[in-house]
Amino acid sequence: MNIKVGWEIGGSSNVRRRRHPFQFYGSSLQRVDAEGVRTFRDDEGLERGGEIQPSLLKAIEDSMNSVVVFSQNYAHSKWCLDELDKIMRSRKEKRQMVLPVFYHVDPSDVRKQKGSFEEAFARYGEVTEERVLRWRKALTEAANLAG
């Protein structure tokens, strides 16, 4: 799950609801919404196999802050990995603040792509090497941030 807090008090989440316990996802976003932060959710309007919506990529670009919630199934979503890549590029280009949260996953598994992260990457044989390398770099950089 990524929550992007935007330049105009906006944000988004890239969690796939079926991949996270609903209580964590729902209550977290309700609290953020209650504070007046607008959120965008990629699980609304994305079809399986589809591309990330341009409006979501724009929300990432326009955000000042991102909260990335890593779970055991995080790397099983190409959308989440693509969004993480975009978030980490925005961190460098626009000095976006990124806060990683490790939800029932060891940060070293994220950093080194071990455990469920390793299993997910083993399934990405059809994905270009360049894209996989961007994902790996983004995961490593995000896991090295103070959470």
Contact map, one row per residue, 1 for C-alpha under 8 A:
111000000000111100000000000000000000000000000000000000000000000000111100010000010000000000000000000000000000000000000000000000000000000000000000000
111100000001111000000000000000000000000000000000000000000000000001111000000000000001000000000000000000000000000000000000000000000000000000000000000
111110000011110000000000000000000000001000000000000000000000000011110000000000000000000000000000000000000000000000000000000000000000000000000000000
011111000111100000000000000000000000001000000000000000000011001111100000000000000000000000000000000000000000000000000000000000000000000000000000000
001111101111000000000000000000000000111000000000000000000000001111000000000000000000000000000000000000000000000000000000000000000000000000000000000
000111111110000000000000000000000000000000000000000000000011011110000000000000000000000000000000000000000000000000000000000000000000000000000000000
000011111100000000000000000000000000000000000000000000000000011100000000000000000000000000000000000000000000000000000000000000000000000000000000000
000001111100000000000000000000000000000000000000000000000000001000000000000000000000000000000000000000000000000000000000000000000000000000000000000
000011111110000000000000000000000001110000000000000000000000000000000000000000000000000000000000000000000000000000000000000000000000000000000000000
000111111111000000000000000000000000111100000000000000000010001000000000000000000000000000000000000000000000000000000000000000000000000000000000000
001111001111100000000000000000000000111100000000000000000011001001000000000000000000000000000000000000000000000000000000000000000000000000000000000
011110000111110000000000000000000000011111000000000000010011000000000000000000000000000000000000000000000000000000000000000000000000000000000000000
111100000011111000000000000000000000001111000000000000000000000000000000000000000000000000000000000000000000000000000000000000000000000000000000000
111000000001111100000000000000000000000011100000000000000000000000000000000000110010000000000000000000000000000000000000000000000000000000000000000
110000000000111110110000100000000000000011100000000000000000000000000000000000010000000000000000000000000000000000000000000000000000000000000000000
100000000000011111110000000000000000000001100000000000000000000000000000000000000000000000000000000000000000000000000000000000000000000000000000000
000000000000001111111100100000000000000000100000000000000000000000000000000000000000000000000000000000000000000000000000000000000000000000000000000
000000000000000111111100000000000000000000000000000000000000000000000000000000000000000000000000000000000000000000000000000000000000000000000000000
000000000000001111111000000000000000000000000000000000000000000000000000110000000000000000000000000000000000000000000000000000000000000000000000000
000000000000001111111101100000000000000000000000000000000000000000000010000000000000000000000000000000000000000000000000000000000000000000000000000
000000000000000011111111100000000000000000000000000000000000000000000000000000000000000000000000000000000000000000000000000000000000000000000000000
000000000000000011011111110000000000000000000000000000000000000000000000000000000000000000000000000000000000000000000000000000000000000000000000000
000000000000000000001111111000000000000000000000000000000000000000000000000000000000000000000000000000000000000000000000000000000000000000000000000
000000000000000000011111111100000000000000000000000000000000000000000000000000000000000000000000000000000000000000000000000000000000000000000000000
000000000000001010011111111110000000000000000000000000000000000000000000000000000000000000000000000000000000000000000000000000000000000000000000000
000000000000000000000111111111000000000000000000000000000000000000000000000000000000000000000000000000000000000000000000000000000000000000000000000
000000000000000000000011111111100000000000000000000000000000000000000000000000000000000000000000000000000000000000000000000000000000000000000000000
000000000000000000000001111111110000000000000000000000000000000000000000000000000000000000000000000000000000000000000000000000000000000000000000000
000000000000000000000000111111111000001000000000000000000000000000000000000000000000000000000000000000000000000000000000000000000000000000000000000
000000000000000000000000011111111100000000000000000000000000000000000000000000000000000000000000000000000000000000000000000000000000000000000000000
000000000000000000000000001111111110000000000000000000000000000000000000000000000000000000000000000000000000000000000000000000000000000000000000000
000000000000000000000000000111111111111000000000000000000000000000000000000000000000000000000000000000000000000000000000000000000000000000000000000
000000000000000000000000000011111111111000000000000000000000000000000000000000000000000000000000000000000000000000000000000000000000000000000000000
000000000000000000000000000001111111100000000000000000000000000000000000000000000000000000000000000000000000000000000000000000000000000000000000000
000000000000000000000000000000111111100000000000000000000000000000000000000000000000000000000000000000000000000000000000000000000000000000000000000
000000001000000000000000000000011111110000000000000000000000000000000000000000000000000000000000000000000000000000000000000000000000000000000000000
000010001110000000000000000000011111111000000000000000000000000000000000000000000000000000000000000000000000000000000000000000000000000000000000000
000010001111000000000000000000011001111100000000000000000000000000000000000000000000000000000000000000000000000000000000000000000000000000000000000
001110000111100000000000000010011000111110000000000000000000000000000000000000000000000000000000000000000000000000000000000000000000000000000000000
000000000111100000000000000000000000011111000000000000010010000000000000000000000000000000000000000000000000000000000000000000000000000000000000000
000000000001111000000000000000000000001111110000000000000000000000000000000000000000000000000000000000000000000000000000000000000000000000000000000
000000000001111100000000000000000000000111111100000110010000000000000000000000000000000000000000000000000000000000000000000000000000000000000000000
000000000000011110000000000000000000000011111100000000000000000000000000000000000000000000000000000000000000000000000000000000000000000000000000000
000000000000000000000000000000000000000011111100000000000000000000000000000000000000000000000000000000000000000000000000000000000000000000000000000
000000000000000000000000000000000000000001111110000000000000000000000000000000000000000000000000000000000000000000000000000000000000000000000000000
000000000000000000000000000000000000000001111111011110000000000000000000000000000000000000000000000000000000000000000000000000000000000000000000000
000000000000000000000000000000000000000000001111110000000000000000000000000000000000000000000000000000000000000000000000000000000000000000000000000
000000000000000000000000000000000000000000000111110000000000000000000000000000000000000000000000000000000000000000000000000000000000000000000000000
000000000000000000000000000000000000000000000011111000000000000000000000000000000000000000000000000000000000000000000000000000000000000000000000000
000000000000000000000000000000000000000000000111111100000000000000000000000000000000000000000000000000000000000000000000000000000000000000000000000
000000000000000000000000000000000000000000000100111110000000000000000000000000100000000000000000000000000000000000000000000000000000000000000000000
000000000000000000000000000000000000000001000100011111011000000000000000000000100000000000000000000000000000000000000000000000000000000000000000000
000000000000000000000000000000000000000001000100001111111000000000000000000000000000000000000000000000000000000000000000000000000000000000000000000
000000000000000000000000000000000000000000000000000111111100000000000000000000000000000000000000000000000000000000000000000000000000000000000000000
000000000000000000000000000000000000000000000000000011111110000000000000000000000000000000000000000000000000000000000000000000000000000000000000000
000000000001000000000000000000000000000101000000000111111111000000000000000000000000000000000000000000000000000000000000000000000000000000000000000
000000000000000000000000000000000000000000000000000111111111100000000000000000000010010000000000000000000000000000000000000000000000000000000000000
000000000000000000000000000000000000000000000000000001111111110000000000000000000000000000000000000000000000000000000000000000000000000000000000000
000101000111000000000000000000000000000100000000000000111111111000000000000000000000000000000000000000000000000000000000000000000000000000000000000
000101000011000000000000000000000000000000000000000000011111111000000000000000000010011001000000000000000000000000000000000000000000000000000000000
000000000000000000000000000000000000000000000000000000001111111000000000000000000000011001000000000000000000000000000000000000000000000000000000000
000001100000000000000000000000000000000000000000000000000111111100000000000000000000000000000000000000000000000000000000000000000000000000000000000
000111110110000000000000000000000000000000000000000000000011111111000000000000000000000000000001000000000000000000000000000000000000000000000000000
000111100000000000000000000000000000000000000000000000000000011111000000000000000000000000000011100000000000000000000000000000000000000000000000000
001111000000000000000000000000000000000000000000000000000000001111100000000000000000000000000001111000000000000000000000000000000000000000000000000
011110000010000000000000000000000000000000000000000000000000001111110000000000000000001000000001111000000000000000000000000000000000000000000000000
111100000000000000000000000000000000000000000000000000000000000011111000000000000000000000000000011110000000000000000000000000000000000000000000000
111000000000000000000000000000000000000000000000000000000000000001111100000000000001000000000000011110000000000000000000000000000000000000000000000
110000000000000000000000000000000000000000000000000000000000000000111110000000000000000000000000000111100000000000000000000000000000000000000000000
100000000000000000000000000000000000000000000000000000000000000000011111110000000000000000000000000111101000010000000000000000000000000000000000000
000000000000000000010000000000000000000000000000000000000000000000001111110000000000000000000000000001111000000000000000000000000000000000000000000
000000000000000000000000000000000000000000000000000000000000000000000111111000000000000000000000000000111000000000011000000000000000000000000000000
000000000000000000100000000000000000000000000000000000000000000000000111111110000000000000000000000000000000000000011000000000000000000000000000000
100000000000000000100000000000000000000000000000000000000000000000000111111110011000000000000000000000000000000000001000000000000000000000000000000
000000000000000000000000000000000000000000000000000000000000000000000001111111011000000000000000000000000000000000011001100000000000000000000000000
000000000000000000000000000000000000000000000000000000000000000000000000111111000000000000000000000000000000000000001001100000000000000000000000000
000000000000000000000000000000000000000000000000000000000000000000000000111111111000000000000000000000000000000000000000000000000000000000000000000
000000000000000000000000000000000000000000000000000000000000000000000000001111111100000000000000000000000000000000000000000000000000000000000000000
000000000000010000000000000000000000000000000000001100000000000000000000000011111110000000000000000000000000000000000000000000000000000000000000000
100000000000011000000000000000000000000000000000000000000000000000000000011011111111000000000000000000000000000000000000000000000000000000000000000
000000000000000000000000000000000000000000000000000000000000000000000000011011111111100000000000000000000000000000000000000000000000001000000000000
000000000000000000000000000000000000000000000000000000000000000000000000000001111111110000000000000000000000000000000000000000000000001000000000000
000000000000010000000000000000000000000000000000000000001001000000000000000000111111111000000000000000000000000000000000000000000000000000000000000
010000000000000000000000000000000000000000000000000000000000000000010000000000011111111100000000000000000000000000000000000000000000001001100000000
000000000000000000000000000000000000000000000000000000000000000000000000000000001111111110000000000000000000000000000000000000000000011001000000000
000000000000000000000000000000000000000000000000000000001001100000000000000000000111111111000000000000000000000000000000000000000000000000000000000
000000000000000000000000000000000000000000000000000000000001100001000000000000000011111111100001010000000000000000000000000000000000000000000000000
000000000000000000000000000000000000000000000000000000000000000000000000000000000001111111110000010000000000000000000000000000000000000001001100000
000000000000000000000000000000000000000000000000000000000000000000000000000000000000111111111000000000000000000000000000000000000000000000000000000
000000000000000000000000000000000000000000000000000000000001100000000000000000000000011111111111000000000000000000000000000000000000000000000000000
000000000000000000000000000000000000000000000000000000000000000000000000000000000000001111111111110000000000000000000000000000000000000000000000000
000000000000000000000000000000000000000000000000000000000000000000000000000000000000000111111111000000000000000000000000000000000000000000000000000
000000000000000000000000000000000000000000000000000000000000000000000000000000000000000011111111000000000000000000000000000000000000000000000000000
000000000000000000000000000000000000000000000000000000000000000000000000000000000000000001111111000000000000000000000000000000000000000000000000000
000000000000000000000000000000000000000000000000000000000000000100000000000000000000000001111111100000000000000000000000000000000000000000000000000
000000000000000000000000000000000000000000000000000000000000001111000000000000000000001001111111110000000000000000000000000000000000000000000000000
000000000000000000000000000000000000000000000000000000000000000111000000000000000000000000100011111000000000000000000000000000000000000000000000000
000000000000000000000000000000000000000000000000000000000000000011110000000000000000001100100001111100000000000000000000000000000000000000000100100
000000000000000000000000000000000000000000000000000000000000000011110000000000000000000000000000111110000000000000000000000000000000000000000000111
000000000000000000000000000000000000000000000000000000000000000000111100000000000000000000000000011111000000000000000000000000000000000000000110111
000000000000000000000000000000000000000000000000000000000000000000111100000000000000000000000000001111100000000000000000000000000000000000000000001
000000000000000000000000000000000000000000000000000000000000000000001110000000000000000000000000000111111110000000000000000000000000000000000000001
000000000000000000000000000000000000000000000000000000000000000000001111000000000000000000000000000011111000000000000000000000000000000000000000000
000000000000000000000000000000000000000000000000000000000000000000000011000000000000000000000000000001111100000000000000000000000000000000000000000
000000000000000000000000000000000000000000000000000000000000000000000111000000000000000000000000000001111110110000000000000000000000000000000000000
000000000000000000000000000000000000000000000000000000000000000000000000000000000000000000000000000001011111110000000000000000000000000000000000000
000000000000000000000000000000000000000000000000000000000000000000000000000000000000000000000000000001001111111000000000000000000000000000000010000
000000000000000000000000000000000000000000000000000000000000000000000000000000000000000000000000000000000111111111000000000000000000000000000010000
000000000000000000000000000000000000000000000000000000000000000000000000000000000000000000000000000000001111111111111000000000000000000000000000000
000000000000000000000000000000000000000000000000000000000000000000000100000000000000000000000000000000001111111111001000000000000000000000110010000
000000000000000000000000000000000000000000000000000000000000000000000000000000000000000000000000000000000011111110000000000000000000000000111111000
000000000000000000000000000000000000000000000000000000000000000000000000000000000000000000000000000000000001111111000000000000000000000000010000000
000000000000000000000000000000000000000000000000000000000000000000000000000000000000000000000000000000000001111111111100000000000000000100110000000
000000000000000000000000000000000000000000000000000000000000000000000000000000000000000000000000000000000001110111111110000000000000000000000000000
000000000000000000000000000000000000000000000000000000000000000000000000000000000000000000000000000000000000100011111110000000000000000000000000000
000000000000000000000000000000000000000000000000000000000000000000000001101000000000000000000000000000000000100011111111000000000000000000000000000
000000000000000000000000000000000000000000000000000000000000000000000001111100000000000000000000000000000000110011111111100000000000000000000000000
000000000000000000000000000000000000000000000000000000000000000000000000000000000000000000000000000000000000000011111111110000000000000000000000000
000000000000000000000000000000000000000000000000000000000000000000000000000000000000000000000000000000000000000001111111111000000000000000000000000
000000000000000000000000000000000000000000000000000000000000000000000000001100000000000000000000000000000000000000011111111100000000000000000000000
000000000000000000000000000000000000000000000000000000000000000000000000001100000000000000000000000000000000000000001111111110000001000000000000000
000000000000000000000000000000000000000000000000000000000000000000000000000000000000000000000000000000000000000000000111111110000000000000000000000
000000000000000000000000000000000000000000000000000000000000000000000000000000000000000000000000000000000000000000000011111110000000000000000000000
000000000000000000000000000000000000000000000000000000000000000000000000000000000000000000000000000000000000000000000001111111100001000000000000000
000000000000000000000000000000000000000000000000000000000000000000000000000000000000000000000000000000000000000000000000111111110000000000000000000
000000000000000000000000000000000000000000000000000000000000000000000000000000000000000000000000000000000000000000000000000111110000000000000000000
000000000000000000000000000000000000000000000000000000000000000000000000000000000000000000000000000000000000000000000000000111111011000000000000000
000000000000000000000000000000000000000000000000000000000000000000000000000000000000000000000000000000000000000000000000000011111111000000000000000
000000000000000000000000000000000000000000000000000000000000000000000000000000000000000000000000000000000000000000000000000000111111100000000000000
000000000000000000000000000000000000000000000000000000000000000000000000000000000000000000000000000000000000000000000000000000011111110000000000000
000000000000000000000000000000000000000000000000000000000000000000000000000000000000000000000000000000000000000000000000000000111111111000000000000
000000000000000000000000000000000000000000000000000000000000000000000000000000000000000000000000000000000000000000000000100100111111111100000000000
000000000000000000000000000000000000000000000000000000000000000000000000000000000000000000000000000000000000000000000000000000001111111110000000000
000000000000000000000000000000000000000000000000000000000000000000000000000000000000100000000000000000000000000000000000000000000111111111000000000
000000000000000000000000000000000000000000000000000000000000000000000000000000001101100000000000000000000000000000000000000000000011111111100000000
000000000000000000000000000000000000000000000000000000000000000000000000000000000000000000000000000000000000000010000000000000000001111111110000000
000000000000000000000000000000000000000000000000000000000000000000000000000000000000000000000000000000000000000000000000000000000000111111111000000
000000000000000000000000000000000000000000000000000000000000000000000000000000000001100100000000000000000000000000000000000000000000011111111100000
000000000000000000000000000000000000000000000000000000000000000000000000000000000001000000000000000000000000011010000000000000000000001111111110000
000000000000000000000000000000000000000000000000000000000000000000000000000000000000000000000000000000000000011110000000000000000000000111111111000
000000000000000000000000000000000000000000000000000000000000000000000000000000000000000100000000000000000000001000000000000000000000000011111111100
000000000000000000000000000000000000000000000000000000000000000000000000000000000000000100000000010100000000001000000000000000000000000001111111100
000000000000000000000000000000000000000000000000000000000000000000000000000000000000000000000000000100000011011000000000000000000000000000111111110
000000000000000000000000000000000000000000000000000000000000000000000000000000000000000000000000000000000000001000000000000000000000000000011111110
000000000000000000000000000000000000000000000000000000000000000000000000000000000000000000000000011100000000000000000000000000000000000000001111111
000000000000000000000000000000000000000000000000000000000000000000000000000000000000000000000000001100000000000000000000000000000000000000000011111
000000000000000000000000000000000000000000000000000000000000000000000000000000000000000000000000001111000000000000000000000000000000000000000000111
